Amino acid sequence: MTDTSPIAPPGVLAIPAFRHFLLARALSSIAFQAAAVAIGWLIYDKTRNPFDLGLVGLFQFLPMLLLTLPAGHVADQFDRRRIGLVCQVIEAIALVVIAVGVWQDAIPIWGIFAAVFAIGAAQAFERPALTALLPAIVPTAQLQSGVATATSVMQTAMILGPAVGGLLYGVGPVVPFAISALCFALAAVNVALIRHPTRPPVRTPITLESVFAGVAFIASRPIMLGAISLDMFAVLLGGATAMLPVYARDILHAGPEALGFLRMAPAVGAVAMALTLARFPLRHGVGIKMLVAVAIFGVATIVFAYSTDIVLSIVMLTTLGAADALSVVVRSSLVQLLTPDHMRGRVNAVNSLFIGTSNQLGEFRAGVMGGFIGPVAAVAFGGIGTLAVVALWAGLFPA
């Protein structure tokens, strides 16, 4: 596998469009992660029902399920910068609505779910559009450095976002939503400042064949399909993050600040793994190592489920984050290296649908099960299911 060093040479960082791209992705990720922590705490504080935490994941999942594949077609037909800008403005407006509603103590639960749905719809278009934009602003010879740098920035943002969300919620419930809205607005400004030579895309009518072209592309490459689907089912069955407000308040007996640290622990592990892989890149036995990593993800999820000690809980979340990062490196490398530019929007849309929606659907799965059998059993079930998927995939995708 190619080097995935997170340190970019000066030539990459000297590209103004790339710097604006990095700022836009970092600000958007911080805003999304901080808002997710605040929304989870707000919902659970109002209802004390784990099922409602699952509904947050469902209302993020539904728009992504319905819109991601058409969004990939749109990303290959229109200016990807304008798509990203419009989506980030919508996300900022949705968070302003929540902030005002919390400030006035006038926002009902269904209003929060509606805002979450709007954010999920915007994310469905933003993710494939901006991901597909990167190869257009970085020379081909420096694409791997650009991808590695962007990945490191995103992982760092995923560390900062949850911690910022938890700490700001401790200051006041309005604050994280207002700050997240500001971050989305600044992200939109940076997207607007991206300048690069563009060729008008060849417009084709939207058809079922064009919408599902990304699915067909991935299905025709078993190694890519196996890596993406393994990662998807691991995240789908994991779902521990949905229960973190319950663990922080009722099991670990902590507050919103602790919830922020619990949410950021997986990203800490992911960054540590990324740095390790940069120093010792995967060259042999990548498939076996990926299967072992996903198995570790499952075991760490089970241990976390039964932990009543916050230190052990953070260690297990860090471990599962590191294990997940290895599979992300494998999957991302395959998608970037094997996909032609005219297909990047649709292939990245499918990749986003597989992985992004599995996060939300996994949270819904955990929330529903948590409401019926309790949060501990729900999280443990996910870890056991992940181990079963590893065994099954080892047979289904021997390559």
Order of alpha helices (4+ residues) and beta strands (2+ residues): alpha-alpha-alpha-alpha-alpha-alpha-alpha-alpha-alpha-alpha-alpha-alpha-alpha-alpha-alpha
